[in-house]
Amino acid sequence: MTTTIKLRPLALTLAALAAAGCGDLLDVTNPGPIADDALDTPAAMPALVTGISADLSVAVSTTSIWGSVWSDDLTHSGTLGAPTVFARGTIGPQEVNPWWGEAHRARWVAENGIERMQRVMGSDFETSPLAARAFLLAGFANRLLGENVCEAVFDGGPAEPAVRHFERAEQQFTEALRIAEAAGEATLRNAALAGRASVRAAQGDWSGAVTDAANVPAGFRYDAVYSLNTTRENNGWAPVTLTRGEYTVWGTQ
């Protein structure tokens, strides 16, 4: 059956008038989004570093969960797509892409944020605890990638050896250390030394690693702190173990 719709002259006239008035309706500026240059103020720097920290914590959470299956420390049995594939011994691009995105987001946001901070803060950057923390977080983001990828790719560049992440992290930890000492921030100083010791060890620089580690107090911790405030701040382990019960030691419920 064919249905034919006829528009009478009056309907056509009204449609034409409505179309003519659309231009005024569409010429509206959305006041919601924040312009990128609105962040170019010292007052925005604490929030910027909080965002850097949050992106790294998200990547750390996923890495620890998925990595437990990659390494066979734990096994997965359930309905979560990628971990189910990992549990069969397959680690392919399609499944790993979400983690890759989170890990590189943490790295890029930290490195890009540092560039913005240097531009906005000027000479104050050199003695700012925020600057030391930003470099520290960038170092941990690159270490995370170095420990888990086979090749390093930076911002659309060519594939390089994974050790480039450790080299980059060492430079960032060194900057974090320098600024933390200038700012008198003992916690950030110790975290930078500990981070640099780990990536020096990863590159085979054992003497440098031992020297750095010897200057960190025994029992020192630098934690990624999670929260129930928002979903973004949650530790991902709780839902996949306590709630869903899909990760466990092999051979146990």
N, C-alpha and C positions, 0 to 999 in steps of 0.2 A: 504494500500500500504506500502511495506517495502522498505526503502532506504538503500543501502549498500555503505559505503565509503571505498575505497581501498587506502592504503598508499603505494606508490612505494618505492623501496629501497632508492632512493635519499632523499625522504621526511623523511624516518625513520632515516637516517644518520644525517640530519640536526636537527631533533628533539633531537637526542641523544647528539649532540654537544651543542645545546642550554641548555639542562638540565645540562650538565657537567659544563657549565659556570655560572649557577645560584648561586653557592656557593660564588663566588667573589662578585656578585651583592648584595647578601643578607647580607654580612658581613660589614654593614655600621652602624655607630653610628649616631643616630638622634641628631643634635646639639640643637634642639628646646627646649625640656622640661628642666626645672630647677631642678637640684638634690635637694633633701630635705635638705641635709647638707649645701647647698649654703646659706640657711637662718640663719645658725649659725654664724652670725656676727653682732656686734652692729649696723652696718650701715643699716641692714634690719629691725630693730625693729620698726621704725616709720611705715613702710609699713605693718608690721605684725599687729600692733594695728589698723591701718586703715581697714584692712581686718576683724578683729574682730568686729569693729564697723559696717561695712557694712553688715555682716551676721546678726547681731542683728537688724539692721534697716529693713532688708528684712522680718524677722520674726515678727517684731512689726507691719509692714504694713499689712501683711496677717492676723495677729491676730485681729487687729482692724476692718478689713473689714468682715472677716468671723464671728468674735465674735459678730458683730452687729446683725447678723441673728441668731446665737446661742441663744442670749439673748432676741430676739424679739424686740430689739430697732429699728431695720429696718427689712424690708422684701425684698425678691429677686424674681424677675420674669423675666426670660430671658433664655439664652442658655448656661450660665456657669454651667457646670455639677454639681460640689459639692454644690455650694450655692442653686441650685434648689432643691436638696435633703434636705438640711438643712431647707429650707423654708417650707417643708412639715412636719417638726418636727422630722426628722430622722438624727441622728448624728452617722454614722457608721464608722468602721475602714477604709474601702476602700476610703471613701471620705475625712477622716481626715488625712490620711497618708501624703499627701504633706505638710500640716501644721506641723505635728509632725516632719517630716524631717527637715524643716526649723528651728523650735524651738530648736531641739536638736543639729543641726549643729551649731547654735549660741552659745549654751552652751559648746559643745565639743571644738570648735575652740578657744573659750576664755580660757578654762581651760588648754588645751594643749599648747596654746600660752604662757600662764603664766609659765608653766614648762620650755619651751624653753627659755624664757626671763631670768628666774632665772639661768639657766645653762650658757647662753651666757654672761649675763651682770655682773655676780658675785656680788660683794659688791655694785656696782653702782645701782643695782636693788632697794635697800632699800630706795633710795632718788630720784627715777626717776618718773617724772610725767607720763611717758608712763606706768610704772608699776601700778601706782595708777589708771590710766584710764582703764587698762586691767582688774584689779580686779573689778572695778566699773561695767564694761560692763558684766563681768561674773555674778555679782550679779543680774543685771537686767535680764539677760537671764534666770537664775534660778527662779527669781520672776515671769517672764512671764509664765514659765511652771507650777509653783506652783499654779498660779491663774486659770489655764485652764485644768489641767489633773486630773484624778481620782487616778492614781497611778504613782509613780516615778520609772523609770528604768534608771540605769546609766551604759552605755557602755557594754550592754549585760548581766548585772547582773539580779538578781531576782526583781520581782515587790515589791515595798515598798510603804508605805503611802506617799501621795503627799506632806505632810508637810516636807519631807526630802529636797525638793527644797527650801523651805523657810529657813530651818536650814543652808543649804549650802550657800544660798544667804547672810544670816546674817554674816557668817564667812568672806565671800568675801567683803562685804561692810565694815566690821571692818578692814580688811587689807587695803582696798582702803583708808579709813580714816587715818589710821596710816601713810601710805606712803605719802598721800597728805599733811598731817601736816608736815612731815619731809621735804617735797619738797617745802613747802610754797605755795601750790596751793589751794587758797580759793574756787574757783568754784568746783573743784573736792571734796574738803572737804565737802562743803555744799551738793553736790549731794550724797555723801556717807552717810551722816547723814540722808538725806531725804529718801534714799533707805532703809537704815536700820530701820528707824522708820516704814516704810510701812510693812516690813516683820516681824518686832516684833509685830505689830498690828495683822497681819495675824495669828500669833502663840498665840495670846491672852496675850502677854506681853505689857499691856497697859501702865504701868508705864515707862517701857523702851522706848516705842514709844513716849510718851509725852516728856520725857527728850531729846531724839534726836530731835524731831520736834521743841522744844523750842529753839534749838541752830541753827536753819536754819532761815535766814532772811525772813520776810514776803514778798511774791511775787517772791521768788526765782524760777527760771525755769531751767530745764536741758533738752533740746530738742534733738530729733532725727531730723537732718536736711536733707531734701531730695533735689534733684537737677534734672535739665533737661540734665545734662552732658551726662549721659548714661542711658540705660534702667534699669540697676541694681540700679541706684540711684533714680529712679522715685518713687514718692508717688503713691501707687496703687489705691488710692481713685479716682483720676481724670478719668482714663479710665472706671471704672465701674459705675461712676455716670454721669459725664459731657459728656463723649464720648458715652458710651453704654446705659446709662440711665436704668440700671437694678437693682439698689438699691434705696429704698425710704422708707419713713415712711408709715406704713400700711394705706391703704385706700386713698393714694394720688398718683398722677402720678410721 
